[in-house]
């Protein structure tokens, strides 16, 4: 059976620890990192990354840059950007870089956990441009209509 490896990248130790515990409860083998460089070094070339939780603000690069790197190296991974900023322009850039889920802190963690424990990871991979925020989960739309 293939190991479900999850990567948590957050420079705040308490946030990283919370996410690591959450993903371990969802049956992932979790690796943690405090920076983009540490995240890339934490994974061996032959490993298959299933899920990455990426904080938007890291000490050495931003979450968009790391998302691009991870998407290139692990094209089948589900990539979640977690941030406190819910700006449409940021969401759009995140999805353009290869993010699958844009999670607005702190509202989306339990919804994501529920999805990870009740549905297949493949379902998240197939559903492009999912936003999870204080209003609940929704598909991101570039439409300007309200």
N, C-alpha and C positions, 0 to 999 in steps of 0.2 A: 504494500500500500504506500502511496506517495505521501510524504510528509507535507502538511499545509504550513508553510513558513510565512510568518507575518513579520513585518518590519515596522517598528514604531520610532519615528524621528521627531524628537521634541527636546529643546534645550532646557526646559523646566523639569527638574527631576520628579516633582510631584505629579505633573501631568503625564510624563512618560511612564511612571510606575502605575498610575491608574489605568492607562490604556493597555499596558502590558498585561495587567491582571484581567482586564475585561476580555482581551483577545485569548488569553490562556483559558478562561472559562468557556470560550467559544471553540475550544479544541484546536487552537493554533500552537505551533512551536514558535515562540516569540523571540525576536532579536530586538534590542533597543540601541539607540544611538542618539547622541546629543548634537550632532552636526551632520551636514551633508556628506562631508568626506568620511566621517566615521560610519555613516550609513552604507556608503558604497563599499567600504572596506569590510563591513560586517558580513557580507555575502560572498561566498565562493563563486567562481565563474560557472561551475557546473550545477549550482543549486537553482531550483525553480522557485521563484518568489510568487506566492499566491496573493498576498495582500500587503499594501504599504499604507501606513497612516503617517502623513507628512504635515508637520506644522508649517505655517506660512513663513514665519520669521525665525530663521536659524542664524547662528553666528557667522557662518562662512558663505552661505548662499541663501537665496530665498526658496520657498517651496515650489515655485514655478520652475526654477532651474533644476532642482532635484527631480521634480516630476518628469521633465524632459529626459534627464539622464536615466532614470528608472524605466521609463517607457521604452527607450531605445534598447536597454539591456534586457528588460523583462517584458516583452510585448504582450504577454498573456496575463500579467498581474492586474489585480484590481487596485487602483490607486485612489486614495482618499486624501484630499487636502482638508485640513482642519484649521479654521481660523476664526477670529472674533469679528472679522470684517465681512459684511454681507453685500458688498458693492457689486452691481451687475457687471461692470467692466472687469473686475477681478475674476468673477465667475467665468466670464467668457474667455479670458486669457487662460484660466486653469483648464477649461475643457479643450481649448485649442492645443494645449501642451500634452494632453493625453490623460487628464484626470477623469475618473469614472464618477466619483461622488465628491461633491463640495459640501462639507459639513460645517455649519456655523456653531461655534462653541458658545455656551455649553449645551445648547438645546438638542443637538443631534446624536449624542453618544448612545443613549439608550435605544433610540430607534434603529441605529446602525447595529447595535448588539442584537436586537430582536431579529433583524433581517439575517444576520450572520448565523444565528442559531436556529432559524426556522425555514430558511430557504437555501438553495445551493449557491455557492459562490459564483457559479456560472451565470446565474440570474442577474447578479450585480454586474458581472462582466458584460453581459449582453445589453443591459439597460444603460444606455449612454446618457450622460449629462443629468445625473440625479442630484438634486439639491435637498439637503435635510437641514431645516432651520426651525425657528420657533413656530412656524405655521405647519410643520410636518413635512413629510416627503413629497416632492413634486419633480416633474421633469422640467429641466431648464428650457426656456423658449427664448429665442432671440427676438420674438415679437415685442413690439413696444406697447401693445394693448394691455390694459390692466386686468 
